[in-house]
Amino acid sequence: MSIHLKKGAPGTRVLGLGSYRPRRRVTNHELAQVMDTNDEWIQSRVGIAERRWASDDETLVEMAVAAGGKALAASGLAPDEVDLVVLASASLRAPIPGIGPQVAHRLGIPRPGAFDLNAGCAGFCYALGVASDAIRGGSARNALVVGVERLTDVTDQTDRSTAVIFADGAGAAVIGASEEPEIGPVVWGSDGDQYNAIEIAAGSSTMTMAGQAVYRWATTKLTDTLVEAMEAAGVGPDDIDVFAPHQANLRIVESMTRKLGFGEKTVVARDIVQSGNTSAASVPLALSALLESGEAKSGDLALVLGYGAGLTFAGQVFRLP
């Protein structure tokens, strides 16, 4: 007797995006009051002017529910039409239980497959790839993907090398079946020889980062991944309307933009200036901001890339909802 398999969809698409930004804005001037730094130093090195820090009531679950609810509303789906929830985060304070099932329950999604995924700052793009493949493989009909972080929980607020960079927030996407593929293949990988370049070491409660090593890796190794993601989707730089890489450092964003040869036609996400580095939340936050401002529009072809702790990376091309 042969084992039966479900028949999946021929393609997938993003049906809706949603985001949540914490209420508190923290400027560079405010940080300069408590540590040896200033606005010029921060902006010249990472390009950040301000960032959002979550208050006590803005928990990972609350922010994920807020972003996920907006994505569901934008998708036009009812909660009971979603049967997979993938939550990406690198800042959960307790290993068990994960918060994916709780977020699904809060959103009224009945008994979905639900789990947390930790691929550092590449988390959202990893989760998008997993969800898209699950739908094409017949394991799900529609999926909710959420990237959410409270990096202030794991940042030493006296360490200017990290405290000026990391921030909080959540972004989400609803993924559904499509007759024509609107999400390209994920191109992902890892460079585990530098696994501890970004880490919370055993016995520690705060994150450390070898900033220069990560910068060199991102600017010298990851442009090839972006090219591979475009080739896998059958498109080239001239076809890309929106470029939204992980918002780790404005200098890295500008370096990648130059190397790929994007012209004035391509809108480049620079959400890091106002939001800081929000890890797994940064790509959906940046895309949501561009759609809300009108700089990007429905149907635009976006190239995204997540990369971070591990060192992990994942990129893909998809049409904006």
Backbone hydrogen bonds in HBPLUS format (Angstrom, degrees):
<---DONOR---> <-ACCEPTOR-->    atom                        ^
c    i                          cat <-CA-CA->   ^        H-A-AA   ^      H-
h    n   atom  resd res      DA  || num        DHA   H-A  angle D-A-AA Bond
n    s   type  num  typ     dist DA aas  dist angle  dist       angle   num
A0009-ALA N   A0135-ILE O   3.32 MM 126  6.30 163.8  2.35 133.0 134.6     1
A0011-GLY N   A0178-SER O   2.91 MM 167  4.78 114.8  2.35 160.1 167.1     2
A0178-SER N   A0011-GLY O   2.80 MM 167  4.78 146.7  1.91 125.5 119.8     3
A0182-GLU N   A0012-THR O   2.90 MM 170  5.81 155.1  1.96 160.1 164.4     4
A0013-ARG N   A0176-GLY O   2.88 MM 163  5.56 149.5  1.97 153.2 159.5     5
A0176-GLY N   A0013-ARG O   2.96 MM 163  5.56 165.1  1.98 161.5 166.2     6
A0015-LEU N   A0174-VAL O   2.74 MM 159  5.41 162.6  1.76 156.4 161.6     7
A0174-VAL N   A0016-GLY O   2.93 MM 158  5.31 153.3  2.00 148.7 154.9     8
A0018-GLY N   A0172-ALA O   2.97 MM 154  5.07 148.3  2.07 139.3 138.1     9
A0172-ALA N   A0018-GLY O   2.79 MM 154  5.07 157.0  1.84 150.2 149.1    10
A0020-TYR N   A0170-ALA O   2.79 MM 150  5.08 149.7  1.88 152.8 147.9    11
A0170-ALA N   A0020-TYR O   2.99 MM 150  5.08 157.0  2.05 151.4 152.6    12
A0053-TRP N   A0024-ARG O   3.15 MM  29  5.58 150.4  2.24 142.6 151.4    13
A0026-VAL N   A0051-ARG O   2.77 MM  25  5.34 162.9  1.80 165.1 168.8    14
A0051-ARG N   A0026-VAL O   3.05 MM  25  5.34 147.2  2.16 133.8 143.7    15
A0031-LEU N   A0027-THR O   3.26 MM   4  6.66 155.5  2.32 145.1 151.0    16
A0032-ALA N   A0028-ASN O   2.96 MM   4  6.20 147.2  2.07 146.6 156.1    17
A0033-GLN N   A0030-GLU O   3.15 MM   3  5.46 152.3  2.23 103.9 112.2    18
A0034-VAL N   A0031-LEU O   3.01 MM   3  5.56 156.0  2.07 115.0 121.9    19
A0035-MET N   A0031-LEU O   3.10 MM   4  6.23 126.6  2.40 152.4 167.4    20
A0037-THR N   A0035-MET O   2.87 MM   2  5.78 119.8  2.24 115.0  98.1    21
A0042-ILE N   A0038-ASN O   3.11 MM   4  6.39 165.9  2.13 159.8 163.2    22
A0043-GLN N   A0039-ASP O   2.94 MM   4  6.05 174.2  1.94 158.4 160.3    23
A0044-SER N   A0040-GLU O   2.97 MM   4  5.91 155.6  2.03 145.3 152.1    24
A0045-ARG N   A0042-ILE O   3.24 MM   3  5.40 132.8  2.47  99.1 111.1    25
A0046-VAL N   A0042-ILE O   2.89 MM   4  5.93 171.9  1.90 163.7 166.0    26
A0047-GLY N   A0043-GLN O   3.04 MM   4  3.96 127.1  2.33  98.6 111.2    27
A0250-LEU N   A0046-VAL O   2.96 MM 204  5.52 174.3  1.96 134.2 132.5    28
A0049-ALA N   A0273-VAL O   2.87 MM 224  5.25 163.5  1.89 132.5 138.1    29
A0050-GLU N   A0273-VAL O   3.16 MM 223  6.50 154.2  2.23 156.1 162.7    30
A0168-ASP N   A0052-ARG O   2.98 MM 116  5.85 163.4  2.01 163.6 165.9    31
A0058-GLU N   A0055-SER O   2.93 MM   3  5.28 150.2  2.02 112.1 121.7    32
A0063-MET N   A0059-THR O   2.93 MM   4  6.10 169.2  1.94 155.8 158.6    33
A0064-ALA N   A0060-LEU O   2.90 MM   4  5.98 158.6  1.95 147.5 154.1    34
A0065-VAL N   A0061-VAL O   2.86 MM   4  6.02 158.6  1.91 153.8 159.4    35
A0066-ALA N   A0062-GLU O   3.01 MM   4  6.20 157.3  2.06 145.2 151.3    36
A0067-ALA N   A0063-MET O   3.00 MM   4  6.23 169.3  2.01 153.2 155.3    37
A0068-GLY N   A0064-ALA O   2.79 MM   4  5.79 161.6  1.83 147.1 153.6    38
A0069-GLY N   A0065-VAL O   2.80 MM   4  5.77 152.3  1.88 143.3 150.5    39
A0070-LYS N   A0066-ALA O   3.23 MM   4  6.44 153.3  2.30 141.4 147.6    40
A0071-ALA N   A0067-ALA O   3.03 MM   4  6.33 156.9  2.09 149.4 156.0    41
A0072-LEU N   A0068-GLY O   2.91 MM   4  6.13 157.2  1.97 148.3 154.4    42
A0073-ALA N   A0069-GLY O   2.98 MM   4  6.16 161.5  2.01 145.6 150.6    43
A0074-ALA N   A0070-LYS O   2.91 MM   4  6.11 157.9  1.96 147.6 153.7    44
A0075-SER N   A0071-ALA O   2.96 MM   4  6.11 138.4  2.14 140.9 151.9    45
A0075-SER N   A0072-LEU O   3.15 MM   3  5.08 125.7  2.46  93.1 107.2    46
A0076-GLY N   A0072-LEU O   3.27 MM   4  6.50 135.8  2.48 145.9 155.3    47
A0081-GLU N   A0078-ALA O   2.90 MM   3  5.48 164.1  1.93 123.2 127.5    48
A0082-VAL N   A0079-PRO O   3.13 MM   3  5.66 167.9  2.14 118.1 121.3    49
A0083-ASP N   A0142-ASN O   3.09 MM  59  6.01 161.7  2.13 149.3 150.5    50
A0113-GLY N   A0083-ASP O   3.08 MM  30  6.12 164.7  2.11 134.2 129.3    51
A0144-LEU N   A0084-LEU O   2.86 MM  60  6.30 158.1  1.90 156.7 162.2    52
A0085-VAL N   A0113-GLY O   2.74 MM  28  6.17 153.6  1.81 158.5 167.6    53
A0115-PHE N   A0085-VAL O   3.12 MM  30  6.63 150.8  2.20 159.5 167.5    54
A0086-VAL N   A0144-LEU O   2.92 MM  58  6.36 161.6  1.95 162.9 169.2    55
A0146-VAL N   A0086-VAL O   3.01 MM  60  6.43 159.9  2.05 157.2 161.5    56
A0087-LEU N   A0115-PHE O   2.98 MM  28  6.27 171.7  1.99 157.7 160.5    57
A0117-LEU N   A0087-LEU O   2.72 MM  30  5.95 147.5  1.82 154.8 156.5    58
A0088-ALA N   A0146-VAL O   2.64 MM  58  5.95 173.7  1.65 173.4 173.3    59
A0148-VAL N   A0088-ALA O   3.05 MM  60  6.46 159.2  2.09 170.4 176.9    60
A0089-SER N   A0117-LEU O   3.09 MM  28  6.45 152.0  2.17 155.1 163.2    61
A0103-VAL N   A0099-ILE O   2.89 MM   4  6.10 162.3  1.92 160.5 164.8    62
A0104-ALA N   A0100-GLY O   2.99 MM   4  6.21 163.6  2.02 153.9 158.5    63
A0105-HIS N   A0101-PRO O   2.94 MM   4  6.15 158.7  1.99 146.0 151.7    64
A0106-ARG N   A0102-GLN O   2.93 MM   4  6.16 161.2  1.97 150.3 155.3    65
A0107-LEU N   A0103-VAL O   3.08 MM   4  6.31 140.1  2.25 143.3 153.8    66
A0107-LEU N   A0104-ALA O   3.17 MM   3  5.19 127.6  2.46  94.6 108.2    67
A0109-ILE N   A0104-ALA O   2.95 MM   5  5.17 161.9  1.99 156.7 151.0    68
A0108-GLY N   A0105-HIS O   3.00 MM   3  5.09 158.9  2.05 105.8 112.2    69
A0122-ALA N   A0119-ALA O   3.13 MM   3  5.38 145.0  2.26 134.8 132.0    70
A0123-GLY N   A0120-GLY O   3.06 MM   3  5.49 159.6  2.10 118.2 121.0    71
A0126-TYR N   A0122-ALA O   2.99 MM   4  6.17 157.1  2.05 158.6 165.8    72
A0127-ALA N   A0123-GLY O   2.86 MM   4  6.03 164.2  1.88 153.9 158.3    73
A0128-LEU N   A0124-PHE O   2.82 MM   4  6.05 152.1  1.89 150.1 158.2    74
A0129-GLY N   A0125-CYS O   3.08 MM   4  6.22 156.1  2.14 140.2 146.0    75
A0130-VAL N   A0126-TYR O   2.97 MM   4  6.27 157.8  2.02 152.1 158.3    76
A0131-ALA N   A0127-ALA O   2.91 MM   4  6.05 166.1  1.93 150.7 154.4    77
A0132-SER N   A0128-LEU O   2.95 MM   4  6.04 164.7  1.98 148.3 152.9    78
A0133-ASP N   A0129-GLY O   3.04 MM   4  6.13 163.7  2.06 146.4 151.1    79
A0134-ALA N   A0130-VAL O   2.91 MM   4  6.08 147.7  2.02 144.7 154.2    80
A0135-ILE N   A0131-ALA O   3.08 MM   4  6.35 153.0  2.15 149.6 155.4    81
A0136-ARG N   A0132-SER O   3.03 MM   4  6.31 163.0  2.06 150.2 155.2    82
A0137-GLY N   A0133-ASP O   2.83 MM   4  5.88 135.7  2.03 138.5 150.8    83
A0139-SER N   A0134-ALA O   2.83 MM   5  5.07 139.7  1.99 161.0 160.3    84
A0138-GLY N   A0135-ILE O   3.18 MM   3  5.16 157.1  2.23 100.1 107.1    85
A0143-ALA N   A0175-ILE O   2.82 MM  32  5.07 161.6  1.85 147.8 153.9    86
A0175-ILE N   A0143-ALA O   2.74 MM  32  5.07 164.0  1.76 152.4 158.1    87
A0145-VAL N   A0173-ALA O   2.79 MM  28  5.24 175.0  1.79 167.6 169.3    88
A0173-ALA N   A0145-VAL O   2.81 MM  28  5.24 153.0  1.88 152.3 159.9    89
A0147-GLY N   A0171-GLY O   2.77 MM  24  5.32 172.5  1.78 169.3 171.9    90
A0171-GLY N   A0147-GLY O   2.84 MM  24  5.32 157.4  1.89 155.1 162.8    91
A0149-GLU N   A0169-GLY O   2.96 MM  20  5.67 163.4  1.99 167.5 172.9    92
A0169-GLY N   A0149-GLU O   3.07 MM  20  5.67 158.5  2.11 153.0 152.9    93
A0153-ASP N   A0150-ARG O   3.00 MM   3  5.74 159.4  2.04 117.7 123.8    94
A0154-VAL N   A0151-LEU O   3.03 MM   3  5.34 147.3  2.13 106.2 115.4    95
A0207-MET N   A0154-VAL O   2.70 MM  53  5.78 149.1  1.79 161.0 160.0    96
A0159-ASP N   A0156-ASP O   2.99 MM   3  5.45 166.0  2.01 119.2 123.8    97
A0162-THR N   A0159-ASP O   3.17 MM   3  5.87 156.9  2.23 118.3 124.0    98
A0163-ALA N   A0159-ASP O   2.78 MM   4  5.68 166.7  1.80 174.3 171.8    99
A0165-ILE N   A0162-THR O   2.99 MM   3  5.30 148.3  2.09 109.3 119.2   100
A0166-PHE N   A0162-THR O   3.16 MM   4  6.28 166.0  2.18 179.4 175.4   101
A0277-ASN N   A0165-ILE O   2.92 MM 112  5.72 177.2  1.92 152.6 153.2   102
A0167-ALA N   A0277-ASN O   2.96 MM 110  5.65 146.4  2.08 148.3 141.9   103
A0319-ARG N   A0182-GLU O   2.94 MM 137  5.59 150.9  2.03 155.5 163.0   104
A0184-GLY N   A0317-VAL O   2.63 MM 133  5.08 175.4  1.63 174.4 172.7   105
A0187-VAL N   A0315-GLY O   2.91 MM 128  5.31 163.1  1.93 157.7 163.2   106
A0315-GLY N   A0187-VAL O   2.93 MM 128  5.31 151.0  2.02 134.6 143.5   107
A0189-GLY N   A0313-PHE O   2.97 MM 124  5.55 148.2  2.07 157.7 155.7   108
A0313-PHE N   A0189-GLY O   3.03 MM 124  5.55 149.7  2.13 151.4 146.2   109
A0191-ASP N   A0311-LEU O   2.75 MM 120  5.15 154.1  1.82 149.4 158.5   110
A0194-GLN N   A0191-ASP O   3.13 MM   3  6.18 171.8  2.14 128.2 130.6   111
A0195-TYR N   A0192-GLY O   3.16 MM   3  4.62 146.1  2.28 111.6 105.4   112
A0197-ALA N   A0194-GLN O   3.06 MM   3  5.54 160.6  2.10 127.2 125.3   113
A0210-ALA N   A0197-ALA O   2.73 MM  13  5.12 157.9  1.78 153.4 160.0   114
A0199-GLU N   A0208-THR O   3.02 MM   9  5.58 160.2  2.06 151.8 158.1   115
A0208-THR N   A0199-GLU O   2.85 MM   9  5.58 159.3  1.89 158.7 164.3   116
A0204-SER N   A0201-ALA O   2.86 MM   3  5.35 158.4  1.90 140.8 142.0   117
A0214-VAL N   A0210-ALA O   3.03 MM   4  6.28 161.7  2.07 160.5 166.4   118
A0215-TYR N   A0211-GLY O   2.92 MM   4  6.08 157.6  1.97 148.2 155.1   119
A0216-ARG N   A0212-GLN O   2.94 MM   4  6.15 164.4  1.97 149.2 152.7   120
A0217-TRP N   A0213-ALA O   3.01 MM   4  6.17 161.1  2.05 146.2 151.7   121
A0218-ALA N   A0214-VAL O   2.90 MM   4  6.07 167.7  1.92 153.9 157.0   122
A0219-THR N   A0215-TYR O   3.00 MM   4  6.11 161.1  2.03 152.1 157.0   123
A0220-THR N   A0216-ARG O   3.02 MM   4  5.93 134.9  2.23 142.6 152.6   124
A0221-LYS N   A0217-TRP O   2.89 MM   4  5.46 153.8  1.96 147.6 152.6   125
A0225-THR N   A0222-LEU O   3.04 MM   3  5.09 123.8  2.37  96.5 110.8   126
A0226-LEU N   A0222-LEU O   3.25 MM   4  6.67 151.6  2.33 148.8 155.4   127
A0227-VAL N   A0223-THR O   3.06 MM   4  6.42 154.9  2.13 149.9 156.7   128
A0228-GLU N   A0224-ASP O   2.89 MM   4  6.14 157.1  1.94 147.9 154.4   129
A0229-ALA N   A0225-THR O   2.89 MM   4  6.13 151.5  1.97 146.5 154.2   130
A0230-MET N   A0226-LEU O   3.09 MM   4  6.36 155.0  2.16 145.4 151.2   131
A0231-GLU N   A0227-VAL O   2.92 MM   4  6.18 163.7  1.95 151.8 156.7   132
A0232-ALA N   A0228-GLU O   2.82 MM   4  5.96 155.5  1.88 148.5 155.3   133
A0233-ALA N   A0229-ALA O   3.19 MM   4  6.33 141.1  2.35 135.6 144.8   134
A0233-ALA N   A0230-MET O   3.13 MM   3  5.16 125.9  2.44  95.4 109.2   135
A0234-GLY N   A0230-MET O   2.97 MM   4  6.13 112.4  2.44 136.9 154.7   136
A0235-VAL N   A0230-MET O   2.95 MM   5  5.18 173.2  1.96 147.2 146.1   137
A0234-GLY N   A0231-GLU O   3.06 MM   3  4.90 147.0  2.17  95.3 105.6   138
A0239-ASP N   A0236-GLY O   2.89 MM   3  5.47 154.7  1.96 119.4 127.5   139
A0240-ILE N   A0237-PRO O   3.23 MM   3  5.41 153.0  2.31 105.4 112.9   140
A0241-ASP N   A0301-LEU O   2.86 MM  60  5.18 147.3  1.96 141.6 152.2   141
A0267-VAL N   A0241-ASP O   2.75 MM  26  6.08 163.4  1.78 156.1 150.3   142
A0242-VAL N   A0301-LEU O   3.07 MM  59  6.23 156.3  2.12 148.6 147.3   143
A0303-LEU N   A0242-VAL O   2.83 MM  61  6.27 155.3  1.90 160.6 168.1   144
A0243-PHE N   A0267-VAL O   2.81 MM  24  6.20 161.2  1.85 162.0 166.4   145
A0269-ALA N   A0243-PHE O   2.92 MM  26  6.22 168.8  1.93 164.0 165.1   146
A0244-ALA N   A0303-LEU O   2.89 MM  59  6.17 167.9  1.90 162.0 166.1   147
A0246-HIS N   A0305-LEU O   2.63 MM  59  5.86 128.9  1.89 157.9 173.2   148
A0248-ALA N   A0246-HIS O   3.04 MM   2  5.72 131.3  2.28 104.1  90.2   149
A0252-ILE N   A0249-ASN O   3.01 MM   3  5.33 126.1  2.31 104.7 118.2   150
A0253-VAL N   A0249-ASN O   3.13 MM   4  6.53 159.5  2.17 153.9 159.6   151
A0254-GLU N   A0250-LEU O   2.95 MM   4  6.21 163.2  1.98 152.4 156.2   152
A0255-SER N   A0251-ARG O   2.97 MM   4  6.09 151.9  2.05 140.0 148.0   153
A0256-MET N   A0252-ILE O   2.97 MM   4  6.19 166.9  1.99 156.9 159.0   154
A0257-THR N   A0253-VAL O   3.02 MM   4  6.19 158.4  2.07 147.9 154.3   155
A0258-ARG N   A0254-GLU O   3.03 MM   4  6.24 158.7  2.07 147.7 152.3   156
A0259-LYS N   A0255-SER O   3.04 MM   4  6.26 166.6  2.06 152.1 155.8   157
A0260-LEU N   A0256-MET O   3.02 MM   4  6.15 149.3  2.11 149.4 156.6   158
A0262-PHE N   A0257-THR O   3.37 MM   5  5.88 156.5  2.43 161.7 162.8   159
A0261-GLY N   A0258-ARG O   3.07 MM   3  5.14 145.7  2.19 100.9 111.5   160
A0266-THR N   A0263-GLY O   3.26 MM   3  5.89 143.6  2.40 113.1 120.3   161
A0273-VAL N   A0270-ARG O   3.24 MM   3  6.17 163.2  2.27 123.6 126.0   162
A0274-GLN N   A0271-ASP O   3.11 MM   3  5.74 133.3  2.34 115.8 124.9   163
A0275-SER N   A0271-ASP O   2.88 MM   4  5.87 146.7  1.99 152.8 162.6   164
A0276-GLY N   A0272-ILE O   2.93 MM   4  4.45 155.1  1.99 119.8 122.0   165
A0281-ALA N   A0278-THR O   3.00 MM   3  5.37 160.4  2.03 137.1 133.8   166
A0282-SER N   A0279-SER O   3.00 MM   3  5.53 164.7  2.03 121.8 126.7   167
A0285-LEU N   A0281-ALA O   3.07 MM   4  6.05 154.5  2.14 154.2 162.2   168
A0286-ALA N   A0282-SER O   2.93 MM   4  5.98 158.0  1.98 146.0 151.8   169
A0287-LEU N   A0283-VAL O   3.01 MM   4  6.24 163.3  2.03 155.5 159.8   170
A0288-SER N   A0284-PRO O   2.93 MM   4  5.97 160.3  1.97 143.8 149.6   171
A0289-ALA N   A0285-LEU O   3.01 MM   4  6.19 156.2  2.07 146.3 152.5   172
A0290-LEU N   A0286-ALA O   3.11 MM   4  6.38 155.3  2.18 146.6 152.6   173
A0291-LEU N   A0287-LEU O   3.02 MM   4  6.29 156.6  2.08 151.5 157.5   174
A0292-GLU N   A0288-SER O   2.90 MM   4  6.06 159.7  1.94 150.9 156.9   175
A0293-SER N   A0289-ALA O   2.98 MM   4  6.09 148.9  2.08 144.4 152.3   176
A0296-ALA N   A0290-LEU O   3.07 MM   6  5.18 162.7  2.10 122.0 118.8   177
A0294-GLY N   A0291-LEU O   3.25 MM   3  5.14 141.8  2.40  94.3 105.1   178
A0300-ASP N   A0297-LYS O   3.07 MM   3  5.79 159.5  2.11 141.8 143.6   179
A0299-GLY N   A0320-LEU O   2.93 MM  21  5.15 168.5  1.94 133.3 137.1   180
A0320-LEU N   A0300-ASP O   2.83 MM  20  5.42 159.3  1.87 156.3 163.4   181
A0302-ALA N   A0318-PHE O   2.78 MM  16  5.39 172.2  1.79 154.3 155.8   182
A0318-PHE N   A0302-ALA O   2.95 MM  16  5.39 155.5  2.01 147.7 155.8   183
A0304-VAL N   A0316-GLN O   3.00 MM  12  5.68 174.7  2.01 168.7 170.0   184
A0316-GLN N   A0304-VAL O   3.21 MM  12  5.68 146.5  2.33 134.8 143.3   185
A0306-GLY N   A0314-ALA O   2.81 MM   8  5.34 167.9  1.82 160.3 163.2   186
A0314-ALA N   A0306-GLY O   2.92 MM   8  5.34 149.6  2.01 152.6 154.4   187
A0308-GLY N   A0312-THR O   2.96 MM   4  5.46 152.8  2.03 144.5 149.7   188
A0312-THR N   A0308-GLY O   2.92 MM   4  5.46 142.4  2.06 129.4 140.8   189
